[in-house]
Amino acid sequence: MSEDVLLIEQDGPVATVTLNRPEKRNALTFEMYDRLAEYCRSVDPETGPRAIVIRGAGDKAFAAGTDISLFRDFKGGEDGLAYEHKVDGVLVDVEACPVPTIAAICGACTGGGAAIAGLCDIRIGTRDIRFGFPIARTLGNCLSIASLQRMCTLLGAGRTRELILTSRLVEAEEAFEIDLITEMYDDAETMFDRAKALADEIATLAPITLRVTKEMFRRMGQAQPQIEDKDLIAMCYGSNDFREGLEAFLAKRKANWSGT
C-alpha cells in the first residue's frame, strides 16, 4: 500500500500504535489487523515497551469497524467463517499482549474497532465517542460467540444484548457512567496527551505484577465454555440479507431486509 496504515512509535518505555487511515475513519483493513496482531505477539516484556497506547489517526475515529469494501468478494458462509476466525485470532493476540494497553478513543469506535478497544486494559476517551456494533442496521452480519462473550464481560450480558439488537451506540456520558471509559476529555489532543502520561505512569510500576495480573484476567476469560457457533456464522454471512446489507451500504441507501 502507498501509505503506512499502522504506525508504531516508541518513546522511552511507552509505545504508541496508530491506526492510520484518517480519511476512512481508520476503517480496518486485513493488513492493519495482521500488523496489529503481529506487533502484540512480538512485544518482549523484558526488553520491549512497558506500556502501549493504541489510538486512531486524527480526531474523528478510533476505528470505524472493518472496511466494508473487503466484504465485496465474499461468496457465502465459508468466507464469513474465515473472516470471523481471523478477527478472533487478532483479538486473542491483542488480549494476550504482555504489557498494559491503553485505548485512546475519540469519535467512532465501532465493529472491529470496538472489539480492539474493548480488549485494552484501560480506555479513556473524548466527549464525542460512539461505541458499539451497529451490524443489524448496516451490514447484516454477526459477531462470533467469542466476541459476544468478551463484550458481555466488558458491558454485561443485558447491555450487550440490547446494543446489538437495537444497533444503538454508547455515547460518552453513558460510557463513563458504566466504566467503559475511565476518563473523559473535551478534545482529542488533551486526551491523547493524557493517554501518553498515563502510560508513562504505568511504565514506572512493577512490570511482573502488571504482567501476571493481565494474564490472570486473560485466563479468567478463557475459563468460559467454548460454544459452537460455526453454523450460525455461516447462516448469517451466507444469507441474502448479508449481500443486501453490503450492497445497500456501498450504495448509501437503506437496506431492504428479507429475512432470508
SEDOKE-159673 format. One record per residue: z, x, y of N, C-alpha, C in turn; residue in three letters. Coordinates in steps of 0.2 Angstrom, whole numbers, plus 2048, in hexadecimal, padded with zeros to 3 digits. Atoms other than C-alpha are relative to their C-alpha. Layout:
BEGIN
+------+------+------+-------+-------+-------+------+------+------+---------+
! n_c3 ! n_c1 ! n_c2 ! ca_c3 ! ca_c1 ! ca_c2 ! c_c3 ! c_c1 ! c_c2 ! residuo !
+------+------+------+-------+-------+-------+------+------+------+---------+
!    Z !    X !    Y !     Z !     X !     Y !    Z !    X !    Y !     ALA !
...
+------+------+------+-------+-------+-------+------+------+------+---------+
***
This chain:
BEGIN
+------+------+------+-------+-------+-------+------+------+------+---------+
! n_c3 ! n_c1 ! n_c2 ! ca_c3 ! ca_c1 ! ca_c2 ! c_c3 ! c_c1 ! c_c2 ! residuo !
+------+------+------+-------+-------+-------+------+------+------+---------+
!  800 !  804 !  7FA !   800 !   800 !   800 !  800 !  804 !  806 !     MET !
!  800 !  7FC !  7FA !   7FD !   806 !   812 !  806 !  801 !  803 !     SER !
!  7F9 !  7FF !  7FD !   80F !   804 !   817 !  805 !  801 !  7FB !     GLU !
!  7FB !  800 !  804 !   81F !   808 !   810 !  804 !  7FA !  800 !     ASP !
!  7FD !  806 !  800 !   826 !   7F8 !   80B !  808 !  800 !  7FE !     VAL !
!  7F9 !  7FF !  801 !   837 !   7FF !   806 !  802 !  806 !  803 !     LEU !
!  7FE !  7FA !  7FD !   840 !   80B !   811 !  807 !  802 !  7FE !     LEU !
!  7FA !  7FD !  802 !   84E !   816 !   80B !  802 !  806 !  804 !     ILE !
!  7FE !  7FB !  7FC !   858 !   820 !   817 !  807 !  802 !  7FF !     GLU !
!  7F9 !  7FE !  801 !   868 !   82A !   815 !  803 !  804 !  806 !     GLN !
!  7FD !  7FD !  7FA !   874 !   82E !   823 !  807 !  802 !  7FE !     ASP !
!  7F9 !  7FE !  803 !   883 !   838 !   81C !  801 !  7FD !  7F9 !     GLY !
!  7FF !  803 !  807 !   88B !   82E !   80E !  7FD !  7F9 !  800 !     PRO !
!  803 !  807 !  800 !   882 !   81E !   813 !  7F8 !  800 !  7FF !     VAL !
!  807 !  801 !  801 !   871 !   819 !   80D !  7FE !  7F9 !  803 !     ALA !
!  802 !  806 !  7FE !   867 !   80B !   815 !  7F9 !  7FE !  7FD !     THR !
!  807 !  803 !  803 !   859 !   801 !   80B !  7FE !  7FB !  804 !     VAL !
!  804 !  805 !  7FC !   84D !   7F7 !   816 !  7FA !  7FD !  7FD !     THR !
!  806 !  804 !  803 !   842 !   7EA !   80F !  7FB !  7FF !  806 !     LEU !
!  804 !  7FE !  7FB !   833 !   7EE !   81A !  7FA !  7FC !  801 !     ASN !
!  806 !  804 !  7FE !   827 !   7E0 !   81D !  801 !  7FB !  805 !     ARG !
!  7FE !  805 !  7FB !   82C !   7D8 !   82D !  7FB !  7FB !  802 !     PRO !
!  805 !  805 !  7FE !   81C !   7D0 !   830 !  7FF !  7FA !  7FB !     GLU !
!  800 !  805 !  805 !   81E !   7C6 !   820 !  808 !  7FE !  7FF !     LYS !
!  7F9 !  802 !  801 !   831 !   7C3 !   823 !  803 !  803 !  7FA !     ARG !
!  7FD !  7FB !  806 !   834 !   7D1 !   816 !  7FF !  7FC !  7F9 !     ASN !
!  801 !  803 !  806 !   82D !   7C6 !   808 !  7FF !  806 !  7FB !     ALA !
!  800 !  7FB !  805 !   82F !   7D0 !   7F8 !  7FA !  801 !  7FC !     LEU !
!  805 !  7FF !  804 !   821 !   7D8 !   7EF !  803 !  803 !  7F9 !     THR !
!  7FD !  7FC !  806 !   822 !   7DF !   7DD !  801 !  807 !  801 !     PHE !
!  7FF !  7F9 !  7FF !   821 !   7F0 !   7E4 !  807 !  801 !  803 !     GLU !
!  7F9 !  800 !  7FD !   831 !   7EC !   7EF !  805 !  7FF !  7FB !     MET !
!  7FB !  801 !  805 !   83A !   7E5 !   7E0 !  801 !  806 !  7FC !     TYR !
!  7FF !  7FA !  805 !   836 !   7F4 !   7D5 !  803 !  806 !  803 !     ASP !
!  7FD !  7FA !  7FD !   83B !   801 !   7E2 !  807 !  7FF !  802 !     ARG !
!  7F9 !  802 !  7FF !   84B !   7F8 !   7E6 !  804 !  801 !  7FA !     LEU !
!  7FD !  7FF !  806 !   84F !   7F8 !   7D4 !  801 !  807 !  7FE !     ALA !
!  800 !  7F9 !  802 !   84A !   80A !   7D1 !  805 !  804 !  804 !     GLU !
!  7FB !  7FD !  7FC !   855 !   80F !   7E0 !  807 !  7FF !  7FE !     TYR !
!  7F9 !  802 !  802 !   864 !   806 !   7DA !  802 !  804 !  7FA !     CYS !
!  7FF !  7FC !  806 !   862 !   80E !   7C9 !  801 !  807 !  801 !     ARG !
!  800 !  7F9 !  7FF !   860 !   81F !   7D0 !  806 !  803 !  804 !     SER !
!  7FA !  7FE !  7FC !   870 !   81F !   7DB !  805 !  804 !  7FB !     VAL !
!  7FB !  7FC !  803 !   87C !   82D !   7D5 !  806 !  7FF !  803 !     ASP !
!  7F9 !  801 !  7FC !   88E !   828 !   7D9 !  803 !  806 !  802 !     PRO !
!  7FD !  7FA !  7FF !   893 !   83A !   7D9 !  7FD !  804 !  806 !     GLU !
!  804 !  7FC !  7FB !   885 !   842 !   7E4 !  7FC !  7FC !  805 !     THR !
!  804 !  805 !  7FC !   87D !   833 !   7EC !  804 !  7FD !  805 !     GLY !
!  7FC !  804 !  7FB !   882 !   827 !   7FA !  806 !  7FD !  7FD !     PRO !
!  7FA !  803 !  802 !   893 !   820 !   7FA !  800 !  7F8 !  801 !     ARG !
!  801 !  807 !  7FE !   88D !   80F !   801 !  7F9 !  7FF !  802 !     ALA !
!  807 !  802 !  7FF !   87C !   806 !   803 !  800 !  7FA !  804 !     ILE !
!  801 !  806 !  7FC !   877 !   7FA !   811 !  7F9 !  7FE !  7FE !     VAL !
!  807 !  802 !  801 !   868 !   7EF !   80C !  7FF !  7FB !  805 !     ILE !
!  802 !  804 !  7FA !   85F !   7E6 !   81A !  7F9 !  7FF !  800 !     ARG !
!  807 !  801 !  7FF !   84F !   7DF !   81F !  7FD !  803 !  807 !     GLY !
!  803 !  7FE !  7FA !   843 !   7E6 !   82C !  800 !  7FB !  806 !     ALA !
!  800 !  804 !  7FB !   844 !   7DE !   83D !  806 !  7FB !  800 !     GLY !
!  7FA !  805 !  7FF !   84F !   7CF !   842 !  7FF !  7F9 !  7FE !     ASP !
!  802 !  807 !  802 !   846 !   7C0 !   83A !  802 !  7FE !  7F9 !     LYS !
!  7FE !  801 !  807 !   84B !   7C2 !   828 !  803 !  806 !  7FC !     ALA !
!  7FE !  7FB !  805 !   854 !   7CB !   81B !  7FA !  801 !  7FB !     PHE !
!  806 !  800 !  804 !   847 !   7C6 !   80E !  7FE !  7F8 !  7FF !     ALA !
!  801 !  807 !  801 !   83E !   7B5 !   80D !  7FD !  7FF !  7F9 !     ALA !
!  802 !  801 !  807 !   83C !   7B5 !   7FA !  7FB !  804 !  7FE !     GLY !
!  806 !  7FD !  802 !   82E !   7BB !   7F0 !  7FA !  7FE !  803 !     THR !
!  806 !  802 !  7FD !   81D !   7BC !   7F8 !  7FC !  7FB !  7FC !     ASP !
!  803 !  806 !  804 !   815 !   7AC !   7F3 !  7F9 !  802 !  7FD !     ILE !
!  806 !  7FE !  803 !   804 !   7B4 !   7F1 !  800 !  803 !  7F9 !     SER !
!  800 !  7FD !  806 !   80A !   7BD !   7E2 !  7FF !  7FB !  7FA !     LEU !
!  800 !  805 !  805 !   80A !   7AD !   7D8 !  7F9 !  7FD !  7FF !     PHE !
!  807 !  803 !  800 !   7F7 !   7AA !   7DB !  7FD !  801 !  7F9 !     ARG !
!  803 !  7FF !  807 !   7F3 !   7B2 !   7CA !  804 !  7FE !  7FA !     ASP !
!  7FC !  803 !  805 !   800 !   7A9 !   7C0 !  7FB !  7FB !  7FC !     PHE !
!  804 !  805 !  804 !   7F7 !   79F !   7B2 !  804 !  7FB !  7FC !     LYS !
!  7FC !  805 !  803 !   806 !   797 !   7AA !  807 !  802 !  7FF !     GLY !
!  7F9 !  7FE !  801 !   817 !   798 !   7A3 !  802 !  807 !  7FE !     GLY !
!  7FF !  7F9 !  801 !   816 !   7A9 !   79C !  800 !  805 !  806 !     GLU !
!  7FF !  7FC !  7FA !   813 !   7B0 !   7AD !  806 !  7FF !  803 !     ASP !
!  7FA !  802 !  7FD !   822 !   7A7 !   7B3 !  806 !  804 !  7FD !     GLY !
!  7FA !  7FD !  804 !   82D !   7AE !   7A5 !  800 !  808 !  802 !     LEU !
!  801 !  7F9 !  7FE !   826 !   7C0 !   7A9 !  803 !  801 !  807 !     ALA !
!  7FE !  7FF !  7FA !   82A !   7BE !   7BB !  808 !  7FF !  801 !     TYR !
!  7F9 !  801 !  800 !   83C !   7B7 !   7B9 !  803 !  806 !  7FC !     GLU !
!  7FD !  7FA !  804 !   83F !   7C5 !   7AC !  800 !  806 !  804 !     HIS !
!  800 !  7FA !  7FB !   83A !   7D2 !   7B9 !  805 !  7FF !  805 !     LYS !
!  7FB !  801 !  7FA !   844 !   7CB !   7C7 !  807 !  801 !  7FD !     VAL !
!  7FA !  7FF !  803 !   853 !   7CA !   7BB !  802 !  807 !  7FF !     ASP !
!  7FF !  7F9 !  801 !   851 !   7DC !   7B7 !  802 !  804 !  807 !     GLY !
!  7FE !  7FE !  7FA !   851 !   7E0 !   7C9 !  807 !  7FF !  803 !     VAL !
!  7F9 !  803 !  7FE !   861 !   7D6 !   7CD !  805 !  804 !  7FC !     LEU !
!  7FC !  7FC !  804 !   869 !   7DF !   7BE !  801 !  807 !  803 !     VAL !
!  800 !  7F9 !  7FD !   865 !   7F0 !   7C6 !  804 !  800 !  807 !     ASP !
!  7FD !  801 !  7FA !   86B !   7EA !   7D7 !  808 !  7FF !  7FF !     VAL !
!  7F9 !  801 !  802 !   87C !   7E4 !   7D0 !  803 !  806 !  7FD !     GLU !
!  7FD !  7FB !  803 !   87E !   7F3 !   7C6 !  801 !  807 !  804 !     ALA !
!  800 !  7FA !  7FB !   87C !   7FF !   7D5 !  807 !  803 !  800 !     CYS !
!  7F9 !  7FE !  801 !   88C !   80A !   7D3 !  804 !  801 !  806 !     PRO !
!  7FC !  800 !  7F9 !   890 !   80B !   7E6 !  800 !  7FA !  803 !     VAL !
!  800 !  806 !  7FD !   895 !   7FD !   7F1 !  7F9 !  7FE !  804 !     PRO !
!  806 !  802 !  7FC !   886 !   7F3 !   7F9 !  802 !  7FB !  805 !     THR !
!  7FF !  804 !  7FB !   886 !   7EA !   809 !  7F9 !  7FC !  802 !     ILE !
!  806 !  804 !  7FE !   879 !   7DC !   80D !  801 !  7FF !  808 !     ALA !
!  800 !  801 !  7F9 !   875 !   7DC !   820 !  7FB !  7FA !  801 !     ALA !
!  805 !  806 !  800 !   86D !   7CA !   822 !  7FF !  7FD !  807 !     ILE !
!  802 !  804 !  7FA !   864 !   7C3 !   830 !  7FA !  7FB !  7FE !     CYS !
!  806 !  804 !  802 !   858 !   7B4 !   830 !  800 !  7FE !  7F9 !     GLY !
!  801 !  803 !  807 !   850 !   7AE !   820 !  803 !  805 !  7FA !     ALA !
!  7FE !  7FC !  806 !   859 !   7B4 !   810 !  7FF !  7FB !  7FA !     CYS !
!  801 !  805 !  804 !   851 !   7A9 !   803 !  7FD !  803 !  7F9 !     THR !
!  803 !  7FE !  806 !   84B !   7AA !   7F1 !  802 !  806 !  7FD !     GLY !
!  7FE !  7FA !  803 !   84B !   7BB !   7EA !  804 !  804 !  805 !     GLY !
!  7FC !  7FD !  7FB !   852 !   7C1 !   7FB !  807 !  7FE !  7FF !     GLY !
!  7F9 !  802 !  801 !   861 !   7B6 !   7F8 !  803 !  802 !  7FA !     ALA !
!  7FD !  7FD !  806 !   863 !   7BC !   7E7 !  802 !  807 !  800 !     ALA !
!  7FE !  7F9 !  7FF !   863 !   7CE !   7EC !  807 !  800 !  805 !     ILE !
!  7FB !  800 !  7FB !   86F !   7CB !   7FB !  806 !  7FD !  7FC !     ALA !
!  7FB !  803 !  804 !   87A !   7C0 !   7EF !  804 !  805 !  7FB !     GLY !
!  7FD !  7FB !  805 !   87D !   7CF !   7E3 !  803 !  806 !  804 !     LEU !
!  7FD !  7FB !  7FD !   882 !   7DB !   7F1 !  808 !  7FF !  800 !     CYS !
!  7F8 !  801 !  800 !   895 !   7DE !   7F2 !  803 !  7FD !  806 !     ASP !
!  7FD !  803 !  7FA !   897 !   7D9 !   804 !  7F9 !  7FE !  804 !     ILE !
!  805 !  803 !  7FC !   88C !   7CE !   80F !  802 !  7FF !  807 !     ARG !
!  7FF !  802 !  7F9 !   88C !   7CD !   822 !  7F9 !  7FE !  803 !     ILE !
!  806 !  803 !  7FD !   880 !   7C4 !   82D !  800 !  7FE !  807 !     GLY !
!  800 !  803 !  7FA !   87A !   7BD !   83D !  800 !  7F8 !  800 !     THR !
!  7FF !  807 !  7FF !   87B !   7AB !   844 !  7FA !  7FC !  7FE !     ARG !
!  806 !  804 !  802 !   869 !   7A7 !   83F !  7FE !  801 !  7F9 !     ASP !
!  802 !  800 !  808 !   86A !   7AA !   82C !  7FF !  7F9 !  7FD !     ILE !
!  802 !  806 !  804 !   863 !   79D !   820 !  800 !  803 !  7F9 !     ARG !
!  7FF !  7FD !  807 !   868 !   7A1 !   80E !  7FF !  7FA !  7FB !     PHE !
!  801 !  805 !  805 !   862 !   798 !   7FF !  7FA !  800 !  7FC !     GLY !
!  805 !  800 !  805 !   855 !   793 !   7F2 !  7FC !  7FA !  801 !     PHE !
!  804 !  806 !  7FF !   849 !   786 !   7F9 !  7FA !  7FE !  7FB !     PRO !
!  806 !  800 !  805 !   83E !   786 !   7E9 !  7FE !  7F9 !  7FF !     ILE !
!  802 !  807 !  802 !   83E !   773 !   7E6 !  7FC !  7FD !  806 !     ALA !
!  804 !  803 !  7FA !   836 !   771 !   7F8 !  7FA !  804 !  801 !     ARG !
!  806 !  7FC !  7FE !   82A !   780 !   7F8 !  7FC !  801 !  7FA !     THR !
!  804 !  7FE !  805 !   824 !   787 !   7E8 !  800 !  7FC !  7F9 !     LEU !
!  800 !  804 !  806 !   82A !   77C !   7DA !  802 !  804 !  7FA !     GLY !
!  7FF !  7FC !  806 !   830 !   78A !   7CF !  808 !  7FF !  7FE !     ASN !
!  7F9 !  801 !  802 !   842 !   78D !   7C8 !  803 !  807 !  800 !     CYS !
!  7FC !  7F9 !  801 !   850 !   79B !   7C7 !  801 !  800 !  7F8 !     LEU !
!  7FD !  7FF !  807 !   855 !   7A2 !   7B6 !  807 !  7FE !  800 !     SER !
!  7F9 !  801 !  801 !   865 !   79E !   7AF !  805 !  806 !  802 !     ILE !
!  7FC !  7FB !  7FD !   86B !   7AF !   7B3 !  801 !  800 !  807 !     ALA !
!  800 !  800 !  7F9 !   867 !   7AD !   7C5 !  805 !  7FA !  802 !     SER !
!  7FB !  806 !  7FF !   870 !   79C !   7C5 !  807 !  802 !  7FF !     LEU !
!  7F9 !  7FE !  802 !   87F !   7A3 !   7BD !  803 !  805 !  806 !     GLN !
!  7FE !  7FC !  7FA !   880 !   7B1 !   7CB !  801 !  7FC !  806 !     ARG !
!  7FF !  804 !  7FA !   87E !   7A4 !   7D9 !  806 !  7FB !  7FF !     MET !
!  7FA !  804 !  801 !   88C !   799 !   7D1 !  806 !  804 !  801 !     CYS !
!  7FB !  7FC !  7FF !   897 !   7A8 !   7D1 !  801 !  801 !  807 !     THR !
!  800 !  7FF !  7F9 !   893 !   7AB !   7E3 !  802 !  7FA !  804 !     LEU !
!  7FF !  806 !  7FC !   893 !   799 !   7EA !  804 !  7FB !  7FD !     LEU !
!  7FD !  806 !  803 !   89B !   78E !   7DD !  7FA !  7FC !  7FD !     GLY !
!  806 !  804 !  804 !   891 !   783 !   7D0 !  7FE !  7FA !  804 !     ALA !
!  802 !  806 !  7FD !   892 !   774 !   7DB !  7FC !  801 !  806 !     GLY !
!  804 !  7FE !  7FA !   88B !   77C !   7EB !  7F9 !  803 !  7FE !     ARG !
!  806 !  7FE !  802 !   87E !   785 !   7E1 !  7FB !  7FB !  7FE !     THR !
!  804 !  806 !  802 !   878 !   775 !   7D9 !  7FD !  7FC !  806 !     ARG !
!  802 !  804 !  7FB !   878 !   76C !   7E9 !  7FA !  804 !  804 !     GLU !
!  805 !  7FC !  7FC !   86E !   77A !   7F2 !  7F9 !  800 !  7FD !     LEU !
!  807 !  800 !  804 !   860 !   77B !   7E5 !  7FD !  7F9 !  800 !     ILE !
!  802 !  807 !  801 !   85F !   768 !   7E2 !  7FE !  7FD !  807 !     LEU !
!  802 !  802 !  7FA !   85D !   765 !   7F5 !  7FC !  804 !  804 !     THR !
!  804 !  7FB !  7FD !   854 !   775 !   7FA !  803 !  801 !  807 !     SER !
!  7FD !  7FF !  7FA !   861 !   776 !   808 !  802 !  807 !  801 !     ARG !
!  7FF !  7F9 !  7FF !   864 !   787 !   810 !  807 !  800 !  804 !     LEU !
!  7F9 !  7FF !  7FD !   876 !   78D !   815 !  7FF !  804 !  806 !     VAL !
!  800 !  7FD !  7FA !   877 !   792 !   827 !  806 !  804 !  801 !     GLU !
!  7FB !  7FB !  7FF !   883 !   79E !   82F !  807 !  7FE !  800 !     ALA !
!  7F9 !  802 !  7FF !   892 !   794 !   833 !  803 !  7FE !  7F9 !     GLU !
!  7FE !  802 !  807 !   893 !   78D !   821 !  800 !  806 !  7FC !     GLU !
!  800 !  7FA !  804 !   88F !   79E !   81A !  806 !  804 !  801 !     ALA !
!  7FA !  7FD !  7FE !   89E !   7A5 !   823 !  806 !  7FC !  7FD !     PHE !
!  7FB !  804 !  803 !   8A9 !   797 !   81E !  801 !  800 !  7F9 !     GLU !
!  800 !  7FF !  808 !   8A5 !   799 !   80B !  800 !  807 !  7FE !     ILE !
!  800 !  7F9 !  802 !   8A6 !   7AC !   80C !  7FA !  802 !  7FD !     ASP !
!  806 !  7FD !  802 !   894 !   7AE !   808 !  7FF !  806 !  804 !     LEU !
!  7FF !  7FA !  7FC !   895 !   7BA !   817 !  807 !  800 !  802 !     ILE !
!  7F9 !  7FE !  7FD !   8A5 !   7C2 !   81D !  800 !  801 !  807 !     THR !
!  800 !  7FF !  7F9 !   8A0 !   7C6 !   82E !  7F9 !  7FD !  803 !     GLU !
!  806 !  803 !  7FD !   894 !   7BD !   83B !  7FF !  803 !  807 !     MET !
!  801 !  7FD !  7FA !   88C !   7C4 !   84A !  7FA !  7FD !  804 !     TYR !
!  805 !  804 !  7FB !   881 !   7BE !   859 !  7F9 !  803 !  7FF !     ASP !
!  806 !  7FD !  800 !   873 !   7CA !   857 !  7FF !  805 !  7FA !     ASP !
!  802 !  7FC !  805 !   86A !   7D5 !   84A !  803 !  807 !  801 !     ALA !
!  7FF !  7F9 !  7FF !   86D !   7E6 !   852 !  808 !  801 !  7FF !     GLU !
!  7F9 !  7FF !  801 !   880 !   7E3 !   853 !  802 !  800 !  7F9 !     THR !
!  7FF !  801 !  807 !   880 !   7DD !   841 !  7FF !  806 !  7FC !     MET !
!  803 !  7FA !  804 !   876 !   7EC !   83B !  805 !  806 !  801 !     PHE !
!  7FB !  7FB !  7FF !   882 !   7F8 !   844 !  806 !  7FF !  7FD !     ASP !
!  7FA !  801 !  803 !   891 !   7F0 !   83D !  7FF !  801 !  7F8 !     ARG !
!  801 !  7FE !  807 !   889 !   7F1 !   82B !  801 !  807 !  7FF !     ALA !
!  800 !  7F9 !  801 !   887 !   803 !   82D !  807 !  803 !  801 !     LYS !
!  7F9 !  7FE !  7FF !   899 !   805 !   834 !  804 !  7FF !  7FA !     ALA !
!  7FC !  803 !  805 !   8A0 !   7FB !   826 !  7FE !  805 !  7FA !     LEU !
!  802 !  7FC !  806 !   896 !   806 !   819 !  803 !  807 !  801 !     ALA !
!  7FD !  7F9 !  7FF !   89D !   816 !   822 !  807 !  7FF !  7FE !     ASP !
!  7F9 !  801 !  802 !   8AF !   80F !   820 !  801 !  800 !  7F8 !     GLU !
!  7FF !  800 !  808 !   8AC !   80B !   80D !  7FF !  807 !  7FD !     ILE !
!  801 !  7F9 !  802 !   8A5 !   81D !   80B !  806 !  804 !  800 !     ALA !
!  7FA !  7FC !  800 !   8B6 !   824 !   80F !  805 !  7FE !  7FB !     THR !
!  7FB !  803 !  805 !   8BF !   81A !   801 !  7FF !  804 !  7FA !     LEU !
!  801 !  7FD !  806 !   8C2 !   820 !   7F0 !  7FA !  7FD !  7FC !     ALA !
!  807 !  803 !  803 !   8B1 !   81F !   7E7 !  801 !  7FE !  7F9 !     PRO !
!  800 !  802 !  807 !   8B7 !   81E !   7D5 !  804 !  7F9 !  800 !     ILE !
!  7FD !  806 !  800 !   8C2 !   80F !   7DA !  7FB !  7FA !  801 !     THR !
!  806 !  805 !  7FE !   8B3 !   806 !   7E2 !  7FB !  7FF !  7FA !     LEU !
!  804 !  800 !  805 !   8A8 !   80B !   7D4 !  802 !  7FC !  7FA !     ARG !
!  7FD !  804 !  806 !   8B4 !   804 !   7C6 !  801 !  7F9 !  802 !     VAL !
!  7FF !  807 !  7FE !   8B7 !   7F4 !   7D0 !  7FA !  7FD !  800 !     THR !
!  806 !  803 !  800 !   8A5 !   7F1 !   7D2 !  7FE !  7FE !  7F8 !     LYS !
!  802 !  801 !  807 !   8A2 !   7F3 !   7BF !  804 !  7FB !  7FD !     GLU !
!  7FC !  805 !  803 !   8B1 !   7E8 !   7BB !  7FD !  7F9 !  802 !     MET !
!  803 !  806 !  7FE !   8A9 !   7DA !   7C5 !  7F9 !  7FF !  7FD !     PHE !
!  806 !  801 !  803 !   898 !   7DD !   7BD !  801 !  7FE !  7F9 !     ARG !
!  7FE !  802 !  806 !   8A0 !   7DC !   7AC !  803 !  7F9 !  7FF !     ARG !
!  7FD !  807 !  800 !   8A9 !   7CC !   7B0 !  7FA !  7FB !  800 !     MET !
!  806 !  804 !  7FF !   898 !   7C5 !   7B5 !  7FC !  800 !  7F9 !     GLY !
!  804 !  800 !  806 !   890 !   7CB !   7A5 !  804 !  7FC !  7FA !     GLN !
!  7FC !  804 !  805 !   89E !   7C2 !   79B !  7FE !  7F9 !  7FF !     ALA !
!  803 !  807 !  801 !   895 !   7B2 !   79E !  7FC !  7FF !  7FA !     GLN !
!  804 !  801 !  806 !   88C !   7AA !   78F !  7F9 !  801 !  802 !     PRO !
!  808 !  7FF !  7FF !   879 !   7AF !   78E !  7FD !  7FA !  7FD !     GLN !
!  803 !  807 !  802 !   870 !   79E !   78E !  7F8 !  801 !  800 !     ILE !
!  807 !  800 !  801 !   85E !   79C !   788 !  7FD !  7FC !  806 !     GLU !
!  803 !  804 !  7FB !   853 !   796 !   796 !  7F8 !  801 !  800 !     ASP !
!  807 !  7FF !  7FF !   841 !   79C !   792 !  7FC !  7FA !  7FF !     LYS !
!  804 !  806 !  800 !   83B !   78B !   78D !  800 !  7FC !  807 !     ASP !
!  7FF !  804 !  7FA !   841 !   784 !   79E !  7FC !  804 !  805 !     LEU !
!  804 !  7FC !  7FB !   839 !   792 !   7A8 !  7F9 !  7FF !  7FF !     ILE !
!  807 !  801 !  802 !   829 !   791 !   79F !  7FD !  7F9 !  802 !     ALA !
!  801 !  807 !  7FE !   829 !   77E !   7A2 !  7FE !  7FF !  807 !     MET !
!  801 !  801 !  7F8 !   82B !   780 !   7B5 !  7FA !  804 !  802 !     CYS !
!  805 !  7FC !  7FD !   81F !   78E !   7B8 !  7F9 !  7FE !  7FC !     TYR !
!  806 !  803 !  803 !   812 !   786 !   7AC !  7FE !  7F9 !  802 !     GLY !
!  802 !  807 !  7FE !   812 !   775 !   7B5 !  7FB !  800 !  805 !     SER !
!  804 !  802 !  7FA !   806 !   76D !   7C0 !  803 !  800 !  806 !     ASN !
!  7FC !  800 !  7FA !   813 !   76C !   7CD !  801 !  807 !  803 !     ASP !
!  7FF !  7F9 !  7FD !   815 !   77F !   7CE !  7F9 !  802 !  803 !     PHE !
!  807 !  7FE !  7FD !   802 !   781 !   7D1 !  7FF !  7FC !  806 !     ARG !
!  800 !  804 !  7F9 !   803 !   773 !   7DE !  804 !  802 !  805 !     GLU !
!  7FB !  7FD !  7FB !   812 !   77A !   7E6 !  7FD !  807 !  803 !     GLY !
!  803 !  7FA !  7FE !   809 !   78B !   7E7 !  7FA !  7FF !  805 !     LEU !
!  806 !  801 !  7FC !   7F9 !   784 !   7EE !  802 !  7FD !  807 !     GLU !
!  7FE !  803 !  7F9 !   802 !   779 !   7FB !  803 !  805 !  804 !     ALA !
!  7FD !  7FB !  7FC !   80C !   787 !   801 !  7FB !  805 !  803 !     PHE !
!  805 !  7FC !  7FE !   7FD !   792 !   803 !  7FC !  7FD !  806 !     LEU !
!  804 !  804 !  7FB !   7F4 !   784 !   80C !  804 !  7FD !  806 !     ALA !
!  7FC !  803 !  7FB !   803 !   780 !   817 !  800 !  7F9 !  801 !     LYS !
!  7FF !  807 !  800 !   804 !   76E !   812 !  805 !  7FE !  7FB !     ARG !
!  7FB !  803 !  804 !   810 !   763 !   809 !  7FE !  7FF !  7F9 !     LYS !
!  802 !  800 !  807 !   810 !   764 !   7F6 !  800 !  7F8 !  7FE !     ALA !
!  800 !  807 !  803 !   80C !   754 !   7ED !  802 !  801 !  7F8 !     ASN !
!  7FD !  7FF !  806 !   818 !   755 !   7DE !  7FE !  7FB !  7FB !     TRP !
!  802 !  805 !  805 !   812 !   74C !   7CE !  805 !  800 !  7FA !     SER !
!  7FC !  800 !  806 !   820 !   751 !   7C2 !  7FD !  802 !  7F9 !     GLY !
!  804 !  7FE !  807 !   814 !   758 !   7B5 !  7FF !  808 !  801 !     THR !
+------+------+------+-------+-------+-------+------+------+------+---------+
***
